[in-house]
Amino acid sequence: MAVPVVMTAMGAAPESRQAMADLPEGLDVRDNAVFGQGGGRDLKLTLFSPKGARARPLMPGMVYFHGGGWRGGNREGLYRWAARSAALGIVCASAEYRLSGEAFYPAAVEDAKCAVRWMRAHAKELKVDPERIGCGGGSAGGHLAAMLATTAHLKALEGKGGHEGISSRVCLAVLLNPALDMLGFGGRGGHSAAVAFLGVPPEERPDLYREASPVTHVSKESAPCLIFHGTADPIVPYAQAVRFKETMERAGAPVELVGAEGEGHGYMASPAWFEKCCAKMDAWLKERFGI
């Protein structure tokens, strides 16, 4: 049975309705909610809330970001994960961001931070506890979530998309095969998607690549992170996750790495792995959020 869709004034596109067809019951879904501005256009998210949210005590919140190498994909890519978390009693958003064909770094990071600020700014009406807002993402979206977890202190990355003056800090992050070290792709010229995202090859601006790397910004103040990563990932090397984990541990920041032996990029979305990974994520979120 399809989850009910709470339409915005513009309604939900047919493809969005299809993406929602197999989601859990017991959720209210608000599609095409505008959370900010980027490059002169509206930025939108899809919001998943437990039924009867208005009558509940304050709930945790999560903002999810899709993958696609910073140059493709859309917010439907993380609908299953956002809906899964919402079924636990967490208000969840799956947010878009400007892709590299539209704007170079740090535009996507600015948009991600704006989405968190939007949730915090609307915490009262959403029945969200503003002190319990986390984030998650896959691949490029995992990179954005990791940047949120590690760069709350960097005002230069906040952008001007809306809700200025409100904190974009998150209290935890779930990272699915995330890019964590922009210099860690190997080969002269670097990974093509990273070059398209940053606008220059790494040999020309290694400083920019370091700035755009979550591992660079790790400190004891970084948000707790749960990482899922395949050891045979051919796109984002598993070594990035290992280095990030070790850096977090040295800094005294909570981190857990769940490695899947012999698995590649995006393995956790496959039928063989989705429920296993979600069960681990559910338990971790419940413990961290206290639900």
N, C-alpha and C positions, 0 to 999 in steps of 0.2 A: 504494500500500500504506500503510495507516494506521500511524502511529508507535505503538509499544507504550506502554501506560499503566501506570505503577507505582502501584497504588491505595494510598490511605491506609486507615485503619480504616473510615472512612465511605464509601469508594469514590468513584467519579467520577460526577457527574450525567450523564444522557444528553446534555444539551446541550453539556456539556464534551467528551464523546467526539466529538460531531459537529464541534465547533470544531477538534479535533485531527486530523480525518480526512485533511487534505491537507498535513500538515506533513512536513518532511524525515524520511527514515529515519535510523537510526543514533543516535537519541536515547533516553534514558530520561526519563520524565515522572512527576513526583510531584505529584498534585493535592491541593488542600485542605490544604496544610501551614499550620499556625498559626504566624504570625510575631510576634504581639503581641496586645494588648488595646486596644480603643477604645470608649469609651462603655459599658463593661460587657459587651462581646461579643468573640468571637474575630475576629481579622483574619487573612485567609488569602491564600496565594499559590499559584501553580503553578510548579514548578521544572523547568527543562529542562537536562539534563546530557548531555554527550557519552557515548556507550557506552564502558564500561570506564574511567570517570572515576577509580575508586579506584586503578587501576594507572598513572595518568598523573602527570607532575610537576604542581606547583601551577599552576592555570589562573586567568586573569582571571575576574571576575564582573560581571554587569550586572543591575540591577533596572529593570524597565519599568513604566510607569503609563499606564493607558488614558485616553482622552478622554471627552467627554460633558458639557462645560460645568459640571463639578464637581457636577452634579445627576443624571447618568445614566451609562449605560455599565457595563461590568464588565471584569474582568481578561482575558476572552477576546479583547477588542478588540486586544490587543497580542501575542497568541500567535504570529502569523506572524513578527513582528519578533524576538521573544525566541527562537523556534526557529531563525530564520535565524542569529542570533548564536551560538547554541549549536552549530550545525553548523560554526562556525569554530574550536571548541575553547574556548568561553566558557561558564561556568556561568551560566545566566540564570533570572531569576524575573519573572513577571508578577504584580504585586501589586494587591490591592484597597485602597481607602481609604474613609473615611467621606465620604459625599456630603452636599451642602448641606442636603438635607431631613432629615438626621440630626443634623448638627452644623455650626456655622459655622466659618470660618477662626479659628484656625490648625489645626483638627483634621486636615484632609487633609495638611497639611505635616508635622505630627507623625507621622502614620501612615507617610508616605513615609520619613521619617528612621528610624523604627522598623524598616522593612523592610530598610534598608541595615545598621542595627545588627545585625539578626538574621543577615544573611549573614556579616557580619564575626565575630559571636559563634560561628557554626558553620563558620567557614572551614576548620578542620582536617578535619572529617568530610566537607565538600563538596569538598575538594581545591582550595580557592580561595586565591589569594594575597591576604591582607588589605590589601596596599598597592596592589592593582590592582582596585578595585571601582568601576565606573562606573554610570551610570543613563541612562535614556531615557524619552521619553514623547511623546504626541501631544495637542495642543491644551491642555485643562486638565491632562492628564498631563504635557505639555511644560512647563507652568508649574511643576508640582511638581518636575520634574527640574531646571529652571533654578533653583528655590529651593535645591535640594540643592547645586547647583554654586556658589552665591554666598553661602550663609548658614551655612557650617560653624562660624563664629565666634559665632553667635547661640544661646546656651544656652537662651534663653527659648522657642525653637521646638522643642526636643527632645521635649517631652511626657513622659508617664509610662507609655507603652505597653509597655515591657519593655526589657531589656538596657541599663539605665541605666549610664552610665559608659563605654560603648563608643562610639567615634567614629562619627558618621554622615557623615564626609567622603567625598566621591567624587573620583576622579581624572580623570573626564571626563563629558561629557553629550551625548547625541544628542537634538536637539529638533525635533519635527515640528510645524510651524505653531503654535508655543507662544505663550501669552499671557505677555507679558513686562513690560507696563506697564499696571497695572490702571486708571490714569487715562486711558489712551490709546484708549478705545473710542468716545468722542465722544457728543454729545447729552446733554441734561439728564437726569439720573438714571442715566446710564451704561448699559452693557450689562446686560440683565436677568439673565443668568447670573452676572455679577460681583456684582450687588446681592444675589442670592440666596445667593451664596457668602460674602459679607462681612457680610450681615445689615443693612446700611444703604446708602443711596445715597451717591455720592461727595461731594456737596455738604455732607453732614452730617459725614462723617469722612474728609476728604482725607488726613489723617495715616495712617489705617488702610490706605487704598488704596496709599499710598506704601510702607508697611511690607510689604504683601503683594506688592509688585512686585519681581521679580528684578533689574530694571535699577537699582533703588535701592541694591542691596547689592554691586554689582560692585566688585572691587578687583583688585590684582595677584595676590592669592591665589585668585581664582576659578578653578574647574576649566576646562580647555579645552572649548569647545563647538563642535559641528557643528550648524548650523541648516538645515532645509529649509523653505521658505516660498514660497507662490504670490504673485505680485505683484498678483493680482486677488482676493485673499482677502476676502470680504465679512463675515467673522465676526471674525477677528483681523487688523487692518490690517497690511499688509506693512511699514508705517512703524515698527511696534514692533520688528521684526527688525533693521531698518536702525539704529535708535537703539541697540539693545542691542549690535550689532556695533561701532558707533562708540565706545560707552562702554567696551566690553571693550578695544578697541584703545588708547584713551587711557590705560587703566589698565595696559596691558602684559600683558594676559591673552590667551592664544591663542584665536582664534575664526575660524570659517569659515562664511560664509553662502552657501547654494546657493539662488538665486532661480529660480523657474520662471515665465517670462514668460506672463502672461495666465491662469495657473492659479488655481483657487480653493482653498477650505479642504479639507484632506484629500486633495489630488490625488495624493499619493505612494502612496496605497493602491490606486489604479486600475490596471487591467491594463497601461495604456500607460506607467505610470511606476514601478510597484513594483520591477521588476528593475533599472531604471536607478538608482533611489535606493538600493536595497540594495547594488548594486555599489560606489557611492560610499561608503556607510557601512562596508561590509566593508573596503575599502582603508584608510579612516581609522582604524577600530578596530585593524586589524592593525598599522598604523604606531604608533599611540599605545600599544597594549598590548605591542608588541614580539613579536608572534606570527607 
